[in-house]
């Protein structure tokens, strides 16, 4: 099986030593994206969980698009939340990025902290 590691020059700046995505076995595995500004991995977008979720989804869109995919290709998503009281607000934003009749499978995990003080992180797997 061929494996292609993608570090995208037009992708969001990375907060650590990882590929933006990896292509393998007909799938695209996208690294968890943070609500950081695309050009500064140390700066969170201004605002609360709503703004952070939008920024995470925009960063994911940028990686998907640069890798030849879109949200309609997504088959599985993992959401990490620092505060589960944000679950409904995160979902209100999250669902606007998908066809509500073709939602991907998903897991949502409560965590005690995320890089750069973020409230949400999302990773995903898409079919190529």
QUINORTA-V132223 format. One record per backbone hydrogen bond with DSSP energy under -1.0 kcal/mol. NH is the residue of the N-H (numbers start at 0). CO is the residue of the C=O. Records with the same first field share a line. If there is no record, write none. Layout:
# QUINORTA-V132223
NH=CO ; CO
This chain:
# QUINORTA-V132223
3=22
5=20
10=7
12=37
17=15
19=5
20=5
21=28
22=3
23=26
26=23
27=125
28=21
29=123
30=19
32=121
36=42
39=36
42=39
44=34
51=47
52=48
53=49
54=50
55=51
56=52
57=53
58=54
59=55
60=56
61=57
62=58
63=59
64=60
65=61
66=62
67=64
68=63
72=69
73=70
74=124
75=124
76=104
77=122
78=106
79=120
80=108
81=118
85=82
86=83
89=85
90=86
91=87
92=88
93=89
94=90
95=92
96=93
97=94
101=98
104=74
106=76
108=78
110=80
116=113
117=114
120=79
121=32
122=77
123=29
124=75
125=27
126=72
127=25
